[in-house]
Amino acid sequence: MIEEQPIDSAPKELYILEKHKYPLWVKAFWFYVLLVSAYAIPHFLYYELATHRALNIKIRKAEQLFLNKEYNESFDLFNSILKKYPNFKKGKVRLAEMCFLMIPQSEDFYEAGIEYLWGEEFTRSERNEIEEFLPSEYQKDFRLCFERV
């Protein structure tokens, strides 16, 4: 059985920092953090937030052009967005859908559309949405390319 020792038997030689007495390196570190924050927060608000808003406006405009079937202008806008943000999945999907709409003009557009989508993973609903833009003779091949493993 373990015996409980009284609290008075605790060692008396504990060294505690006095209130508000911190080492110089701690003060210097927090001063540096405040200095960097004072620079970074306004910089973020002025530059990054404005860029993000401009990008959202550009995406909405490209999406609206796509819905209005103005594919040339929409294609150019989505392409310019993808040059700056190459991992923008929705932009890749829209570009591929526009390529698939052009398949009756040339079969090369099917390959171009597949290239935009290559390397991406899609849910079943995303695949179904993309397939709506494909002619029926290409749908089976498309399913084989992007079937989830």
Contacts in CASP RR format, 6 or more apart in sequence:
PFRMAT RR
TARGET T0000
AUTHOR 0000-0000-0000
METHOD contacts of the structure
MODEL  1
MIEEQPIDSAPKELYILEKHKYPLWVKAFWFYVLLVSAYAIPHFLYYELA
THRALNIKIRKAEQLFLNKEYNESFDLFNSILKKYPNFKKGKVRLAEMCF
LMIPQSEDFYEAGIEYLWGEEFTRSERNEIEEFLPSEYQKDFRLCFERV
55 81 0 8 1.000
55 85 0 8 1.000
58 77 0 8 1.000
58 80 0 8 1.000
58 81 0 8 1.000
59 81 0 8 1.000
59 90 0 8 1.000
61 77 0 8 1.000
62 74 0 8 1.000
62 77 0 8 1.000
62 78 0 8 1.000
62 81 0 8 1.000
62 91 0 8 1.000
62 94 0 8 1.000
63 74 0 8 1.000
63 94 0 8 1.000
65 71 0 8 1.000
65 73 0 8 1.000
65 74 0 8 1.000
65 77 0 8 1.000
66 74 0 8 1.000
66 78 0 8 1.000
66 94 0 8 1.000
66 97 0 8 1.000
66 98 0 8 1.000
71 98 0 8 1.000
71 101 0 8 1.000
71 102 0 8 1.000
74 94 0 8 1.000
74 98 0 8 1.000
75 95 0 8 1.000
75 98 0 8 1.000
78 91 0 8 1.000
78 94 0 8 1.000
78 95 0 8 1.000
78 98 0 8 1.000
79 95 0 8 1.000
81 88 0 8 1.000
81 91 0 8 1.000
82 88 0 8 1.000
82 91 0 8 1.000
82 92 0 8 1.000
82 95 0 8 1.000
89 120 0 8 1.000
92 116 0 8 1.000
92 117 0 8 1.000
92 120 0 8 1.000
93 116 0 8 1.000
93 117 0 8 1.000
93 120 0 8 1.000
93 126 0 8 1.000
93 129 0 8 1.000
93 130 0 8 1.000
95 113 0 8 1.000
95 116 0 8 1.000
96 113 0 8 1.000
96 114 0 8 1.000
96 116 0 8 1.000
96 117 0 8 1.000
96 130 0 8 1.000
96 133 0 8 1.000
97 130 0 8 1.000
97 133 0 8 1.000
99 109 0 8 1.000
99 110 0 8 1.000
99 112 0 8 1.000
99 113 0 8 1.000
99 116 0 8 1.000
100 109 0 8 1.000
100 110 0 8 1.000
100 113 0 8 1.000
100 130 0 8 1.000
100 133 0 8 1.000
100 134 0 8 1.000
100 135 0 8 1.000
100 138 0 8 1.000
101 133 0 8 1.000
102 109 0 8 1.000
103 109 0 8 1.000
103 110 0 8 1.000
103 134 0 8 1.000
103 135 0 8 1.000
103 138 0 8 1.000
104 135 0 8 1.000
110 138 0 8 1.000
114 142 0 8 1.000
114 145 0 8 1.000
117 130 0 8 1.000
117 146 0 8 1.000
121 148 0 8 1.000
122 130 0 8 1.000
122 146 0 8 1.000
122 148 0 8 1.000
124 148 0 8 1.000
127 142 0 8 1.000
127 143 0 8 1.000
127 146 0 8 1.000
130 142 0 8 1.000
131 139 0 8 1.000
131 142 0 8 1.000
131 143 0 8 1.000
134 142 0 8 1.000
END
